[in-house]
Amino acid sequence: MTPDDLAGTLDFLRRAEALKSTLRSGTTASGRQESTAEHT
């Protein structure tokens, strides 16, 4: 894996991690707001 490949992979993982804290406008069946990561 080249340094550029590694940098790209780490960037992807950081962006995916950020989805965990991005709330959607919808709610779960129990009324709790779900995150984008939970929905996908």
N, C-alpha and C positions, 0 to 999 in steps of 0.2 A: 504494500500500500504506500503510495507516494504521500508526501506532506500535504499536497493539495487535496488528495482523496480523503485523508484524515480530517483536514479542516472542513471539507464539505460534509462529511459524516457527522462531525461534532456540531456543526451549524444546524443540520437537520434535527438532531436529537434535542438541541436547545429549543428549537421552534416547536417541536412536538411536546416537550415538557411544558412550555408556556400555555398550550391549549388546556391544560388541567385547571388553570385559574381563569379561563375565559368562560364566563357564564352565558348561557343561552337564554332566550326569552321564554322558553317553554319550561314546564315543570314535570316532575315525575308523578306517578300515580298517587304517591303519598303527599304531594303538594310541595315537595322540595325542589328548588331550582337545580337543574342539572348543568354540568360543565360540558363544553364542546368535546372534550376527550371522552366523557362517558357516553355521549350520543353516538360517536362514530365507531 
